[in-house]
């Protein structure tokens, strides 16, 4: 078990946070899964630079991948162009190179394993790994479910103050003048974009002020001139139609790249199904230009948007690594990249976002969805790694999300958790315009402090942890509120450096688990989390690394209980997961105990839900 937090107190100036709350960032996200098909591509780390790598490759019977190559939707191998004189390393990874080898005579898997072992046995090679094809699914469109017949919720107002009159964040600062928001009905006149009046999640569309306010509270920021100006956001997806009338003026080619084809042009490939419009839709939510009479208005409509194309071809670890690590020198001056991930659309299939390695990373912000009526959508996935929520589609009668689409068109039908993540990313851009010194951990703390649960409180699953934070594995710490986020960001004090406390558990714990029984494992986080170099008194993330061998993975259910009594389900049964592969050092992550003291006894309960046994 890995505990991450800080030694000492972490606080926030409550002057403008206590009455509002909810916010944070987003981008887009893919599914999980690895195909067993191995490719004739190896990633190799070698000291000595390109000349040494080139010589070793030739001696070992491998080829170098040149900087340019062609691809189609089935293979990026048969049309490759090789030129050792133009050889380049893996983007973003020092002394790391791509080696290629001809087909292994029909014994691809076994031959590849032998080749990998031979490479790793060489004293001149630090490590080598044969690349596997990874299945990735775009989390946008989800078909409407006839199973969802939920009625709108009866809800309370989320603010305890007059929402139309907000004080300045900092006295005497001309950028935060006291202002009075105009009547919500007048917000429709703020922009002339053709679909602005359908962006219900950005503007107050109530006909009756007594009804709960359901937007993300961005209009007060626009009136203060906070629009995302100067902030760069890259969308990792299937491309970006940067020639679109609503995107071209905000397009940033310096942060754009096509990893699939190895060039600087992320323009999407058109096909009859239109399935390569996902990145263009996500980018539009963030950075659609305002007041150009085209489509709608992006959350951060003056931010710079880039596209990193990786989902239009075969994907492997190298492709994802290049995409996620692209152009760090154009980033945040060492403050940490901020990654936003959609929590997933597998709810109807009983999927669990804790089984998504990106959602479960401490370095990402997992964003879930709420419908226009404040419901958890039927397609949503839940897990205690979820940090926050924005809006997306829901039942058949709920409105969807407005954005750009392929061939210079617009859509009012963007859906799924991938529609939620870009809204969060746009809100984050507004905060970074105000305070460019926020670190990646500052951003996560701000999410926790300012997110609000009250607009979603009628949903089941809410509890209050011992630090006083409301949490729900479906929604994280609650609904984002742009004004609250930016207000808190303005004079935010950087959090102390992180501390890591690692608690080991003896291997070989009582092997068998039978149906109907529970295997309980205790972790004692006492001495490990009290030592000066490992002391944690304010917990952030909890990671549980699990290795299991069992017959059907989807039969498992795992609960984690903190010393404070906070209990979460880090894995629920997944009825379609009949894999026999088990878990091998898989990390489940929870933020539900944020702010708690981790010292004491932790309990991990493991159940078998399908009368099938397994081995720990």
C-alpha positions in Angstrom: 0.0 0.0 0.0 1.3 3.5 -0.9 0.1 6.5 1.0 0.8 10.0 -0.5 0.2 13.2 1.4 2.0 16.0 3.3 3.3 16.5 6.7 1.5 19.3 8.4 -1.7 21.2 7.7 -3.0 22.1 4.2 -5.5 24.9 4.1 -7.3 27.3 1.8 -8.5 30.8 2.2 -12.2 30.2 2.7 -13.1 33.8 2.1 -14.5 33.0 -1.3 -14.7 29.2 -1.3 -16.9 28.4 1.6 -20.1 29.4 -0.1 -19.4 27.9 -3.5 -17.5 24.9 -4.6 -17.0 22.7 -7.6 -14.6 22.8 -10.4 -11.6 21.5 -12.1 -10.2 20.3 -15.4 -10.6 17.8 -18.1 -9.5 16.6 -21.5 -10.5 13.3 -22.9 -10.0 9.7 -22.3 -9.9 6.2 -23.8 -10.7 2.7 -22.7 -8.4 -0.1 -21.7 -7.3 -3.5 -22.9 -4.3 -5.1 -24.6 -4.5 -7.3 -27.7 -2.2 -10.3 -27.5 -0.9 -9.5 -31.0 2.8 -8.4 -30.7 4.3 -6.3 -33.4 7.8 -6.5 -34.8 8.7 -3.3 -32.9 10.9 -3.0 -29.9 11.6 0.0 -27.7 15.2 -0.1 -26.6 17.1 2.1 -24.1 20.8 2.3 -24.8 23.4 4.7 -23.5 25.8 6.3 -26.1 23.4 8.1 -28.4 22.1 7.3 -31.8 25.4 6.1 -33.4 25.7 3.4 -30.8 22.1 2.4 -31.1 22.4 2.3 -34.9 25.5 0.0 -34.7 23.9 -2.3 -32.2 20.7 -2.5 -34.2 22.6 -3.6 -37.4 24.7 -6.1 -35.4 21.5 -7.6 -33.9 19.6 -7.8 -37.1 17.2 -4.9 -36.4 16.3 -1.8 -38.4 15.8 1.7 -37.2 12.5 3.5 -37.7 13.1 6.8 -39.5 11.4 10.1 -38.6 8.8 9.8 -41.3 6.6 6.8 -42.2 3.2 6.1 -43.7 0.3 4.2 -42.1 -3.2 3.0 -42.8 -5.8 1.8 -40.3 -4.4 -1.7 -40.2 -0.7 -1.4 -40.1 2.1 1.1 -39.7 4.7 -1.4 -40.6 4.6 -2.4 -44.2 4.9 1.1 -45.6 7.7 2.3 -43.3 10.6 4.2 -44.6 14.0 3.5 -43.1 17.0 5.7 -43.1 19.6 5.3 -40.4 21.2 8.6 -41.2 17.9 10.3 -40.2 17.3 8.1 -37.2 15.6 9.7 -34.2 14.9 8.4 -30.7 11.4 8.0 -29.1 10.0 11.5 -28.6 10.4 12.7 -25.0 12.5 9.8 -23.8 16.3 10.1 -23.6 18.4 7.4 -25.1 15.3 5.4 -26.1 15.0 4.1 -29.7 12.6 2.2 -32.0 14.0 -1.1 -33.4 12.1 -3.1 -36.1 12.5 -6.7 -37.1 11.1 -8.7 -40.0 8.2 -11.2 -39.3 9.2 -14.2 -37.2 8.1 -16.9 -39.7 4.6 -17.3 -38.3 5.8 -17.8 -34.7 5.4 -14.1 -33.8 4.7 -14.4 -30.1 7.3 -17.0 -29.1 9.9 -15.5 -31.5 9.3 -12.1 -30.0 9.7 -13.3 -26.5 13.0 -14.9 -27.4 14.2 -11.7 -29.1 13.2 -9.6 -26.1 15.1 -12.0 -23.7 18.2 -11.8 -26.0 18.1 -8.0 -26.0 17.7 -7.7 -22.3 20.6 -10.1 -21.7 23.0 -7.8 -23.6 25.3 -5.8 -21.4 25.1 -2.9 -23.8 21.3 -2.5 -23.5 19.6 -1.1 -20.4 16.2 -2.5 -21.2 14.1 -3.6 -24.2 10.4 -4.2 -24.6 8.5 -5.6 -27.5 5.4 -3.5 -28.2 1.9 -4.9 -28.0 -1.2 -3.6 -29.7 -3.4 -1.8 -27.2 -7.2 -1.4 -27.6 -8.4 2.1 -27.0 -12.0 3.3 -27.2 -13.1 6.9 -27.6 -15.5 7.9 -24.9 -17.8 10.2 -26.7 -21.1 8.9 -28.3 -23.2 6.6 -26.2 -26.5 5.4 -27.6 -29.6 6.5 -25.7 -30.8 3.9 -23.2 -34.4 2.9 -23.0 -33.6 1.7 -19.5 -33.2 5.3 -18.2 -36.6 6.8 -17.3 -35.5 8.9 -14.4 -37.4 12.0 -13.6 -35.8 15.3 -12.8 -34.6 15.7 -9.3 -36.1 18.1 -6.7 -33.0 20.0 -5.6 -31.9 22.8 -3.3 -30.0 25.9 -4.3 -26.3 25.3 -4.2 -25.3 28.7 -2.8 -26.0 30.2 0.5 -25.5 33.8 -0.8 -26.9 35.9 -3.5 -25.5 34.4 -6.7 -25.9 37.6 -8.7 -23.7 39.7 -6.5 -20.2 38.4 -5.7 -17.5 40.4 -3.9 -14.0 40.9 -5.2 -11.5 38.1 -4.5 -8.8 40.5 -3.3 -9.5 44.0 -2.0 -7.9 46.7 -4.1 -7.1 44.6 -7.2 -8.5 46.1 -10.3 -8.8 42.7 -12.0 -11.4 41.6 -9.4 -13.7 44.5 -9.2 -17.0 44.0 -7.4 -19.7 43.5 -10.0 -23.3 42.7 -10.3 -24.3 40.0 -12.6 -27.1 40.9 -15.1 -30.4 39.1 -15.1 -29.8 35.5 -16.3 -32.2 36.0 -19.2 -29.8 38.6 -20.6 -27.0 36.1 -20.8 -28.3 34.9 -24.2 -27.3 38.2 -25.6 -23.7 38.0 -24.4 -22.5 36.1 -27.5 -23.8 36.0 -31.1 -22.8 32.4 -31.8 -25.5 30.4 -33.4 -25.8 27.7 -30.7 -24.9 29.8 -27.7 -28.5 29.6 -26.4 -28.3 25.8 -26.3 -25.2 25.7 -24.1 -27.3 25.2 -21.0 -24.3 24.1 -18.9 -22.5 27.5 -19.4 -25.4 29.9 -19.0 -28.4 30.1 -16.8 -31.4 29.0 -18.8 -34.0 28.9 -16.0 -37.4 30.4 -16.7 -38.1 30.4 -13.0 -35.4 31.8 -10.6 -36.8 29.5 -7.9 -35.5 26.5 -9.7 -32.0 25.3 -8.9 -29.2 26.8 -11.0 -27.5 24.0 -13.0 -24.7 25.7 -15.0 -21.0 25.7 -14.3 -20.9 29.3 -13.3 -18.5 30.7 -15.9 -20.3 33.9 -16.9 -19.1 35.9 -13.9 -15.5 35.1 -15.1 -16.2 36.2 -18.6 -17.4 39.5 -17.3 -14.1 39.9 -15.6 -12.2 39.2 -18.8 -11.1 35.7 -17.7 -11.3 33.7 -20.9 -8.3 31.3 -20.9 -6.0 33.7 -22.7 -2.4 32.6 -22.7 -3.1 29.0 -21.6 -2.2 26.0 -23.9 -4.3 22.8 -23.9 -3.6 19.7 -26.0 -6.2 17.1 -26.8 -4.9 13.6 -27.1 -7.3 11.9 -29.5 -8.0 11.0 -33.2 -7.0 14.4 -34.6 -8.1 18.0 -34.6 -9.8 19.8 -37.5 -7.8 23.0 -37.0 -9.1 24.6 -40.2 -12.6 24.7 -38.7 -14.0 28.2 -38.6 -14.5 28.0 -34.9 -11.1 26.6 -34.0 -8.6 28.0 -36.5 -7.9 31.3 -34.7 -7.1 29.5 -31.5 -5.1 26.6 -33.0 -1.5 26.2 -31.7 0.7 24.1 -34.1 3.6 24.2 -31.6 1.8 21.8 -29.3 0.3 19.6 -32.0 1.6 16.3 -33.5 0.5 13.2 -35.3 2.1 10.2 -33.4 0.4 7.7 -35.7 2.1 9.1 -38.8 5.2 10.7 -37.3 4.6 14.3 -38.5 3.4 17.6 -37.3 -0.1 17.5 -38.9 -2.9 16.2 -36.5 -5.6 16.8 -39.1 -8.2 13.9 -38.8 -8.7 11.3 -41.5 -12.2 11.6 -43.0 -14.2 8.4 -43.4 -17.9 7.7 -44.0 -18.7 6.9 -40.3 -17.4 10.2 -39.1 -15.8 8.4 -36.2 -12.6 10.4 -36.3 -14.4 13.6 -35.1 -14.0 12.8 -31.4 -10.9 15.0 -31.0 -12.4 17.9 -32.9 -15.5 17.7 -30.7 -13.5 17.7 -27.5 -11.3 20.6 -28.7 -14.3 22.7 -29.6 -15.8 22.4 -26.1 -12.6 24.0 -24.8 -11.7 26.6 -27.3 -14.5 27.4 -29.7 -14.1 31.1 -30.7 -16.7 33.5 -29.3 -18.8 36.1 -31.2 -18.1 34.7 -34.7 -21.6 33.5 -35.4 -20.4 29.9 -35.7 -21.3 27.0 -33.5 -21.0 27.8 -29.8 -18.6 29.2 -27.3 -15.8 27.2 -25.7 -15.3 27.3 -21.9 -11.9 28.9 -22.4 -12.7 30.6 -25.7 -9.4 32.5 -25.9 -7.1 29.6 -24.9 -4.8 28.0 -27.4 -5.8 24.5 -28.5 -3.6 21.8 -29.9 -4.2 18.2 -31.1 -2.0 15.2 -30.5 -3.2 12.4 -32.9 -2.8 8.9 -31.6 -6.1 7.1 -31.9 -6.2 6.7 -35.7 -4.1 3.6 -36.0 -2.5 0.9 -33.9 -1.7 2.0 -30.4 1.1 0.7 -28.2 3.0 1.9 -25.1 5.5 3.8 -27.3 2.7 5.7 -29.1 1.0 6.6 -25.8 4.3 7.6 -24.2 5.2 9.9 -27.1 1.7 11.5 -26.9 1.6 12.0 -23.2 5.2 13.3 -23.0 5.1 15.6 -26.1 6.9 19.0 -25.9 7.5 19.2 -22.1 9.7 22.2 -22.8 6.5 24.1 -23.9 4.8 23.2 -20.7 4.6 24.7 -17.2 8.2 25.3 -16.2 8.5 22.3 -13.9 5.2 22.7 -12.2 3.9 19.4 -13.6 1.7 18.6 -16.6 -2.0 18.5 -15.7 -3.7 15.5 -17.2 -7.5 15.2 -17.2 -9.2 11.9 -17.9 -12.9 10.9 -18.5 -14.0 8.3 -16.0 -15.6 6.1 -18.6 -18.8 5.0 -20.4 -18.9 1.3 -19.4 -21.6 1.6 -16.7 -24.3 -0.3 -18.6 -21.8 -3.1 -18.9 -21.0 -3.0 -15.2 -17.5 -1.7 -15.8 -15.4 -0.1 -13.1 -13.2 2.9 -13.7 -10.7 1.6 -11.1 -9.7 -0.9 -13.8 -8.5 2.0 -16.0 -4.8 2.6 -15.4 -5.1 6.3 -16.4 -8.1 7.0 -14.1 -6.3 5.3 -11.3 -3.1 7.3 -11.6 -2.2 9.9 -8.9 -1.0 12.2 -11.8 -4.4 12.4 -13.5 -7.7 14.0 -12.6 -10.6 11.7 -13.4 -13.8 13.5 -14.3 -17.3 12.0 -14.2 -20.6 13.1 -15.6 -24.0 14.4 -14.4 -27.0 14.8 -16.6 -29.0 18.0 -17.1 -31.3 16.9 -14.3 -28.4 16.2 -11.9 -28.5 12.4 -12.2 -25.7 9.9 -12.5 -25.9 8.9 -16.2 -26.7 5.3 -17.1 -23.4 4.9 -18.9 -21.2 6.3 -16.1 -18.6 4.3 -14.3 -17.8 4.8 -10.6 -14.6 4.3 -8.5 -13.0 6.1 -5.6 -10.3 7.5 -8.0 -12.9 10.0 -9.4 -12.2 13.6 -8.4 -14.9 15.8 -9.8 -17.9 16.1 -12.1 -19.2 18.3 -14.9 -22.2 17.9 -17.2 -22.9 15.7 -20.1 -25.9 13.8 -21.6 -28.3 11.7 -19.6 -31.7 10.3 -20.3 -33.4 10.7 -23.7 -35.1 14.0 -22.7 -31.9 15.6 -21.5 -30.0 18.0 -23.6 -26.5 17.2 -24.8 -23.3 19.2 -25.4 -22.7 21.8 -28.1 -19.4 21.7 -30.0 -17.6 21.6 -33.3 -17.7 18.7 -35.7 -15.9 17.5 -38.8 -16.1 19.3 -42.2 -16.6 22.7 -40.5 -20.0 21.7 -39.0 -21.5 21.9 -35.6 -23.3 19.5 -33.3 -25.6 19.6 -30.3 -25.2 15.9 -29.7 -21.8 15.4 -28.1 -22.2 12.8 -25.3 -20.5 10.6 -22.7 -17.8 11.3 -20.1 -15.6 12.6 -22.9 -17.9 15.5 -23.1 -17.4 16.2 -19.4 -13.6 16.1 -19.4 -13.1 19.0 -21.9 -15.4 21.2 -19.9 -13.2 20.6 -16.8 -10.1 21.3 -18.8 -11.5 24.6 -20.0 -12.3 25.6 -16.4 -8.8 24.8 -15.4 -7.5 27.0 -18.2 -9.5 29.9 -16.7 -7.7 29.3 -13.4 -4.3 29.1 -15.0 -4.8 32.4 -16.7 -5.3 33.9 -13.2 -2.5 32.0 -11.5 0.1 30.4 -13.7 2.1 29.2 -10.6 -0.4 26.4 -9.7 1.3 23.0 -9.6 -0.4 19.8 -10.6 -1.0 19.0 -6.9 -2.3 22.5 -6.2 -4.9 21.9 -8.9 -6.0 18.7 -7.2 -6.2 20.3 -3.8 -8.3 23.1 -5.3 -10.7 20.6 -6.8 -11.2 19.0 -3.4 -11.6 22.3 -1.5 -14.0 23.9 -3.9 -16.2 21.1 -5.4 -19.7 21.0 -4.1 -21.9 18.1 -3.6 -25.2 19.8 -2.9 -26.4 20.0 -6.6 -26.0 16.2 -6.8 -27.0 15.4 -3.2 -30.1 13.4 -4.1 -28.0 10.7 -5.7 -27.1 7.8 -3.5 -23.6 7.1 -2.3 -22.6 10.4 -0.6 -20.6 10.3 2.7 -18.5 12.7 4.7 -14.9 11.6 5.5 -13.2 12.3 8.8 -11.6 15.4 7.3 -15.0 16.9 6.5 -15.0 16.4 2.7 -18.2 15.1 1.0 -17.4 12.3 -1.4 -19.2 9.9 -3.8 -17.4 7.3 -6.0 -19.8 8.4 -8.8 -19.0 12.1 -8.6 -15.8 12.5 -6.7 -16.0 15.6 -4.5 -18.8 17.1 -6.4 -19.8 19.4 -9.3 -17.3 21.9 -10.6 -18.0 25.6 -10.2 -15.8 27.8 -12.4 -16.1 31.0 -10.3 -15.3 29.1 -7.1 -12.2 27.5 -8.7 -10.8 30.7 -10.1 -11.5 32.7 -7.0 -9.6 30.2 -4.9 -6.8 29.9 -7.4 -6.1 33.7 -7.4 -4.4 33.8 -4.0 -3.7 30.2 -3.5 -0.6 29.2 -1.5 1.4 26.3 -3.0 1.0 23.1 -1.0 4.1 21.6 0.7 6.1 18.9 -1.1 4.6 15.5 -1.1 5.6 12.7 1.2 5.2 9.0 0.4 4.7 6.3 3.0 5.0 2.7 1.7 3.5 -0.2 3.7 4.5 -3.7 2.7 2.3 -6.8 3.3 3.7 -10.3 3.7 3.4 -12.4 0.6 1.6 -15.7 0.4 -1.4 -14.7 2.6 -3.8 -17.7 3.1 -4.1 -18.9 -0.4 -7.8 -19.8 -1.1 -10.9 -17.8 -1.1 -14.3 -19.6 -1.4 -17.7 -18.2 -2.4 -19.4 -16.5 0.5 -16.3 -15.9 2.5 -14.2 -12.8 2.9 -10.4 -12.6 2.9 -9.4 -9.8 5.2 -5.9 -8.2 5.1 -4.7 -5.6 7.5 -2.1 -3.0 6.9 -0.5 -1.2 9.9 0.5 2.3 8.8 2.1 3.3 12.1 5.9 3.5 12.2 6.2 3.8 8.4 4.1 7.0 8.4 5.6 8.5 11.5 9.2 8.6 10.5 10.5 12.1 9.7 11.1 11.4 6.1 7.8 9.6 5.6 5.5 11.4 7.9 2.0 12.1 6.6 -0.7 13.9 8.6 -2.8 15.1 5.6 -3.5 12.3 3.2 -4.0 12.8 -0.6 -3.9 9.5 -2.5 -4.0 5.9 -1.4 -2.6 3.3 -3.8 -3.2 -0.5 -3.3 -1.0 -2.7 -5.5 -2.7 -6.1 -6.0 -1.4 -9.3 -7.5 -4.0 -12.1 -7.8 -4.3 -15.4 -9.6 -7.9 -16.6 -10.1 -10.2 -18.2 -12.5 -12.6 -15.3 -13.4 -11.5 -11.8 -12.6 -14.9 -10.3 -12.8 -16.1 -12.2 -9.8 -14.1 -10.1 -7.4 -15.1 -7.3 -5.1 -12.6 -5.4 -2.9 -13.3 -2.9 -0.1 -10.8 -0.6 1.6 -11.4 0.8 5.1 -9.2 3.6 6.5 -8.2 4.0 10.1 -10.8 6.7 10.3 -13.6 4.4 9.3 -13.9 5.8 5.7 -14.9 2.8 3.6 -14.8 2.6 -0.2 -15.3 -0.1 -2.9 -12.1 -0.1 -4.9 -13.3 -2.9 -7.2 -16.8 -4.0 -7.9 -17.9 -7.2 -9.7 -17.6 -6.8 -13.5 -20.0 -9.3 -15.1 -18.4 -9.2 -18.6 -14.9 -9.7 -17.3 -14.2 -13.4 -17.6 -10.5 -13.0 -18.0 -8.2 -15.6 -16.4 -5.2 -13.3 -16.5 -5.7 -12.0 -13.0 -4.0 -8.9 -11.6 -0.3 -8.5 -11.8 0.9 -5.5 -9.6 -2.3 -3.6 -10.5 -2.6 -0.3 -8.7 -6.1 0.7 -7.4 -6.3 4.3 -6.2 -8.6 6.2 -3.9 -8.9 9.9 -3.1 -11.9 9.3 -0.7 -9.7 9.7 2.4 -8.3 13.1 1.3 -7.3 15.2 4.3 -7.4 12.3 6.8 -4.6 11.1 9.1 -3.5 7.8 7.5 -1.8 6.4 10.6 -3.4 3.3 12.1 -4.9 0.1 10.8 -6.1 -0.2 7.2 -8.4 -3.1 6.2 -8.7 -4.7 2.8 -11.6 -7.1 2.3 -11.8 -9.3 -0.8 -14.9 -11.2 -1.8 -15.7 -13.8 -4.4 -19.1 -12.9 -5.9 -19.5 -15.8 -8.4 -18.8 -19.0 -6.4 -15.3 -19.1 -8.0 -12.1 -19.5 -6.1 -8.8 -17.7 -6.7 -5.3 -17.4 -5.2 -3.8 -14.3 -3.6 
